């Protein structure tokens, strides 16, 4: 078995369908040391629906097989092999100015552009800072017991509890019943509530969305599951023209208590049509509320709040968070109101603002920044309409710098909106422009090397945070 080299890339198990969560490596078509060309078949993968092959995207050499064929199913994005490409692409973003070394601790970094103006001193080291005392309490009483639970199971429990509490609540969508949900969020619900309240539909988002909105107008409380929010686009007319505008156009005489939920954003290698992040679009529509949880407790509390809300709610989940475990309160009716952000990590040098999967990226970036003496405060928005501006602005008055983080595109992004609001309300507190870490301004590529470059990443967040901290 060859040793790993600095140029090796990981070949990871791709999502071969939008609902794929794991696959069994049935057969390798290559061995260690084999040369492959772009398009050569590498392996055969068995999923819960089909057996498929996947191919090499660039020419190179298989340096090591990490997973033997014939074992148990493994999660999507697991590293299967190491691969040495013929030419190594540049995968790192441009480096920000280096932090001062110990030998240069008394010197100031030269500002960009070769100016003779003195640069600000480097941020304090963690040891020199006063301890932060603003760490918030959880969103439940201190004595409440908790247990670890995945985001998937927390969502399932929220649905079950609300369906038990209110007979007007029902779930509708593709594969929500017999298949127990494309991502198994509705596991067991059809057994508990029957086919009349867990309704399987044909593949027609426009049709079942319109049906559910009509049911909401009649007084029921539908929860509409989209297999992916990219698939909600055919139903755009019903969501915006009917659900979002009903209260305003009828002077409050007609309400639409409906929740649209499902995965938003891109798991690895699903290409442009499955990799769309619609968070900024959804947050732009008046008449809608928009939730985007990161933790299991927030997923449960926000979904229960969404189902009880008299107005339409867009509820954005992420496929890569379904299997993540977090502490969830037990023994209480956990409801989390919209418009209340959470401070996931306190800090004093720069504020990182994110929601959903981007919170995980921001937390990892904060760890990397701490290693070079930059203290990042991480804010989890949790809901995108309404937005908790007060928590963001309070943080900015402490850190004086901000980087927003999101999966979506840069043009007309949430980060652009937040930058404008921050500048309007805390201009005199800012020591640097607000910067935005986003995906690249292109449809998401399928090729693994291009896919990783097109996404927002920890490296991009760190580079922007260092840039703003050295202004």
C-alpha angles and dihedrals in degrees: 000000000000123000118248115260130207091254096053119119126201119244104213131196104265126217098253092187133021092252098044114122100163141001140195117241098230101173142000116218092190137054134210110287095024119139114226134190128214107282097026112137110247106180147346117244127197117208131178089269110030149355113250141172127225129205143216114261099199133025119261145101132297101234100177139002108219100182122045120224121255101036133120123300114282130203123265113267094032112144108251102175146351117248130193109208121212089239121020113227120223103258102168124088118236109288120249118225111295120254114250115273122232090258090055097040092122094051129084122232115251112250120246117271096036095273118163091223112116116255121229117266117269115264117275117267115252091252091059096053126093114245114268113245099180097084105137127233119246121272092258135056114291095242094052113121117234137195133195114261136166121247088244093056093043090056091047091051091048091054093046094048093049093046090051091047097047125031090201092069116095137165123230134177147090115319094350093129121034093020090043093231131317087264096027093252091133094048110157096358095113090054090052100041107019134233094294091067100030100050124191113208138192118260094277114114091177091055103046093040091055091046091051093048089052089051090051091051087053092055104267124121109229125190107205116202118204114197084222129357087234085069091055091075095087086058094050093112094056095044097048104027099039113019100035097042102038098095094046095045094050098042090246095308092115124044131183112212098187135135122209109197141168143103119319127187129027135304114201119302103352094129131221104314095051098035102067121134108206097177096110092045093050093047090054095063116093113221093040129095115210127205125186112177128194104184129052092242091053091046090055097042095045095045091052089049090049094052092050094046116106091219133062117279129197107211112196117198129173127230092217091058098050093090097041116110126220136163113276124189117246132203095031137086095250111205122169116199120225119253098040115118124199130222103227095181128011120228144158110211108053137003119228112199118196146141136208117352090354088070089066090051090049093050092051089048090051090055091051091047092050089058089062096043101265116127111211124194112211119209120193107204094198091186126045097192110061097026122202097233093167094066091048094048093046089054092048091055086059103040100027091207134078141190119186119209129203141145096231133090122289099236112090089352129164087251091059090052093048092047090055093048093046092049092049095050105030104025094131091052097053119102094182139014118279108257128203128216109202142146117281119276095256138086107275110269123227099218109098096231093049093041091059093047093050096055131080107260143185089252092055092049092049092049092052093045091052090047094054094042092055096053 
